[in-house]
Amino acid sequence: MKPLITLNPITTWSALRAAFRELLTHPSLGETAEWFDSYLEEDIHDEVLIGCWSAIESDFRHDEREGRSSCSITLRDLDCDIEEVVSALVSYNNNGWNFAPGGRPPVLEFMDTMRRVGVVIGLEIEYPVDDDDSSRD
């Protein structure tokens, strides 16, 4: 699947933040992109990104010690981090305490949001179907 955004190499903290902003505010996400944009302005996702950046920096340092040129990392290499960031933003969105009365946006479903984000990045994201026996007759 072809990504809807350009997958630029991530070599700095600001490049990481810019890549996530481009991904999470892509017009194909519709209203969700507008909500995410406002949450990104509040740095709701930074805690997750700090951990992601620490891992990337560690990889860069390891490559330097080994005498290799730094690896080229793009958003496609950060699927678990994308999942964590989307989870943080969806959780923030779905918590009514974060909004004034009557100002809360509609509830987002995590798996659906991840599938739509996957389309933007060019990844087909599938989650296993829940085989909950209690729903069967």
Phi, psi and chi 1 to 4 in degrees:
 res  aa     phi    psi   chi1   chi2   chi3   chi4
   1 MET       -  133.7 -179.9 -176.2  -45.9      -
   2 LYS   -83.8  132.5 -175.3  177.0  178.8  -16.5
   3 PRO   -68.4  152.5   18.4  -23.6      -      -
   4 LEU   -89.4   -6.1  -57.1  177.7      -      -
   5 ILE  -124.4  163.1   60.1  173.7      -      -
   6 THR   -80.8  128.8  -57.2      -      -      -
   7 LEU   -93.9   86.7  -61.8  171.7      -      -
   8 ASN   -81.0  150.4  -64.9  -44.8      -      -
   9 PRO   -62.3  141.8  -16.9   25.8      -      -
  10 ILE  -104.0  111.5  -63.2  169.5      -      -
  11 THR  -125.6   -6.7   56.5      -      -      -
  12 THR  -139.4  163.2   64.9      -      -      -
  13 TRP   -58.1  -44.6  166.9 -108.2      -      -
  14 SER   -66.9  -33.6   58.5      -      -      -
  15 ALA   -67.0  -37.6      -      -      -      -
  16 LEU   -63.6  -48.3  177.0   66.9      -      -
  17 ARG   -62.7  -41.0  -67.4 -167.9   83.5 -146.4
  18 ALA   -65.1  -39.7      -      -      -      -
  19 ALA   -63.8  -43.5      -      -      -      -
  20 PHE   -66.3  -38.4  -90.4   90.9      -      -
  21 ARG   -62.6  -45.2  175.6  170.4  -70.0  -75.5
  22 GLU   -61.4  -42.3 -177.9 -179.4   14.5      -
  23 LEU   -64.3  -49.7  170.8   63.1      -      -
  24 LEU   -83.0   -8.1  -62.5  169.6      -      -
  25 THR  -117.4   18.5   61.6      -      -      -
  26 HIS   -63.6  137.1 -168.0  -86.9      -      -
  27 PRO   -55.5  -27.0  -22.8   30.4      -      -
  28 SER   -66.7  -15.3   69.6      -      -      -
  29 LEU   -82.0   -4.7  -63.6  177.1      -      -
  30 GLY    62.2 -136.8      -      -      -      -
  31 GLU   -60.0  -31.3 -108.6 -174.3  -27.0      -
  32 THR   -58.1  -38.7  -57.6      -      -      -
  33 ALA   -61.5  -39.1      -      -      -      -
  34 GLU   -65.9  -43.1  -65.2  171.7   27.1      -
  35 TRP   -65.2  -46.9  -59.0  -33.3      -      -
  36 PHE   -59.9  -38.2  -79.2    0.3      -      -
  37 ASP   -57.8  -44.2 -173.5   45.8      -      -
  38 SER   -68.6  -35.0   68.4      -      -      -
  39 TYR   -69.1  -36.9  -52.2  157.4      -      -
  40 LEU   -64.8  -34.8  -64.4  176.3      -      -
  41 GLU   -62.3  -29.7  -73.1  -62.4  -41.2      -
  42 GLU   -88.5    3.2  -62.9  176.6   38.1      -
  43 ASP    59.8   32.2  -61.4  -33.9      -      -
  44 ILE   -58.3  -31.4  -58.9  -60.5      -      -
  45 HIS   -92.7   -5.4   65.9  -48.7      -      -
  46 ASP   -60.7  -35.5  -91.0    2.8      -      -
  47 GLU   -58.2  -43.2 -177.1  178.2  -27.0      -
  48 VAL   -67.9  -42.6  176.0      -      -      -
  49 LEU   -65.8  -32.2  -71.6 -172.4      -      -
  50 ILE   -61.9  -44.2  -71.3  168.2      -      -
  51 GLY   -63.6  -40.5      -      -      -      -
  52 CYS   -62.6  -46.8  175.8      -      -      -
  53 TRP   -64.4  -38.2  179.1 -115.2      -      -
  54 SER   -60.1  -41.2  -66.8      -      -      -
  55 ALA   -67.0  -41.1      -      -      -      -
  56 ILE   -63.3  -45.9  -68.6  170.8      -      -
  57 GLU   -60.3  -39.6  -85.0 -171.5  -40.6      -
  58 SER   -61.5  -42.9  176.6      -      -      -
  59 ASP   -61.4  -43.0  -71.6  -14.6      -      -
  60 PHE   -61.4  -45.4  -71.8  158.3      -      -
  61 ARG   -63.2  -40.8  -76.6 -168.0  -58.6  -85.5
  62 HIS   -61.3  -45.1 -179.2  -95.4      -      -
  63 ASP   -60.9  -40.8  -72.2  -13.0      -      -
  64 GLU   -63.2  -44.7  -74.7  174.6    9.1      -
  65 ARG   -61.8  -35.2  -80.4 -166.6  -54.0  -88.2
  66 GLU   -81.7   -4.2  -62.1  -69.3  -41.2      -
  67 GLY    76.5   18.6      -      -      -      -
  68 ARG   -99.2  154.7  -67.2  179.8  -85.7  168.8
  69 SER   -71.3  151.1   60.2      -      -      -
  70 SER   -60.6  142.1  -69.5      -      -      -
  71 CYS   -67.8  155.9   54.3      -      -      -
  72 SER   -96.8  113.9  178.5      -      -      -
  73 ILE  -110.5  132.5  -65.3  174.6      -      -
  74 THR  -124.6  176.3   68.9      -      -      -
  75 LEU   -56.0  -32.5  -82.4  174.9      -      -
  76 ARG   -62.2  -23.9  -82.5 -170.1  125.8  160.9
  77 ASP   -83.1   -5.9  -58.9  -51.6      -      -
  78 LEU  -113.7   37.7  -56.0  175.8      -      -
  79 ASP   -58.2  -40.8   53.4  -16.3      -      -
  80 CYS   -67.0  -37.8  -68.8      -      -      -
  81 ASP   -67.5  -37.7  -61.8  -70.9      -      -
  82 ILE   -61.0  -44.6  -69.2  169.5      -      -
  83 GLU   -60.2  -42.1 -167.4  170.0  -71.5      -
  84 GLU   -66.4  -41.2  -74.6 -176.2   49.7      -
  85 VAL   -65.9  -46.3  167.6      -      -      -
  86 VAL   -61.3  -41.0  169.5      -      -      -
  87 SER   -60.1  -44.5  176.8      -      -      -
  88 ALA   -62.4  -42.5      -      -      -      -
  89 LEU   -71.4  -39.0  -63.4  175.8      -      -
  90 VAL   -65.8  -42.2  165.8      -      -      -
  91 SER   -61.9  -43.8  -67.3      -      -      -
  92 TYR   -60.9  -45.4 -178.5   86.0      -      -
  93 ASN   -60.1  -39.5 -179.5   85.8      -      -
  94 ASN   -86.1   -3.3  -66.7  -12.0      -      -
  95 ASN   -93.0  106.9 -175.8  -20.2      -      -
  96 GLY   -59.4  -22.8      -      -      -      -
  97 TRP   -69.0  -15.0  -69.8  102.5      -      -
  98 ASN   -82.3   -3.2  -66.5  -36.9      -      -
  99 PHE  -132.1  152.4  -56.9   94.1      -      -
 100 ALA   -66.2  154.9      -      -      -      -
 101 PRO   -52.8  130.3  -26.4   34.7      -      -
 102 GLY    80.2   -2.2      -      -      -      -
 103 GLY  -103.7    0.7      -      -      -      -
 104 ARG   -75.5  132.5  178.7  177.5  164.6 -158.4
 105 PRO   -72.2  167.7   19.7  -23.8      -      -
 106 PRO   -58.9  152.3  -21.8   31.1      -      -
 107 VAL   -65.4  137.4  170.1      -      -      -
 108 LEU  -100.4  143.6  -66.8  172.6      -      -
 109 GLU   -96.6  123.2 -158.6  -82.0  -41.7      -
 110 PHE   -56.1  -52.5  173.1   73.8      -      -
 111 MET   -63.2  -40.2  -72.8 -172.2  -95.6      -
 112 ASP   -63.6  -42.7  175.4   62.3      -      -
 113 THR   -63.1  -42.5  -55.6      -      -      -
 114 MET   -63.5  -39.5  -85.1  -57.2  -61.8      -
 115 ARG   -62.6  -42.2  -77.3 -173.9 -164.3   98.4
 116 ARG   -68.2  -38.1  -66.9 -174.2  -60.7  127.7
 117 VAL   -66.0  -38.6  167.0      -      -      -
 118 GLY   -58.8  -39.0      -      -      -      -
 119 VAL   -61.4  -41.0  168.7      -      -      -
 120 VAL   -61.4  -41.7  174.8      -      -      -
 121 ILE   -87.4   -8.3 -160.7  169.0      -      -
 122 GLY    85.4   27.0      -      -      -      -
 123 LEU  -117.6  135.3  -67.5  174.6      -      -
 124 GLU   -88.2  108.5 -170.9  170.2  -31.7      -
 125 ILE   -99.2  120.4  -62.8  175.8      -      -
 126 GLU  -120.4  141.6  -67.4  -65.5  -33.5      -
 127 TYR  -119.2  144.8  -71.7   94.9      -      -
 128 PRO   -63.9  146.6   16.1  -21.4      -      -
 129 VAL   -73.6  134.8  175.5      -      -      -
 130 ASP   -75.0  118.5 -175.2   17.1      -      -
 131 ASP   -91.8   65.9  -78.9  -19.1      -      -
 132 ASP   -78.2  110.8 -177.4    7.0      -      -
 133 ASP   -63.3  -24.9  -69.1  -23.6      -      -
 134 SER   -69.9  -16.7   64.8      -      -      -
 135 SER   -87.7   -6.4   64.4      -      -      -
 136 ARG   -90.6  150.1  -63.8 -178.4 -174.2  152.5
 137 ASP   -87.2      -  -69.3  -39.0      -      -
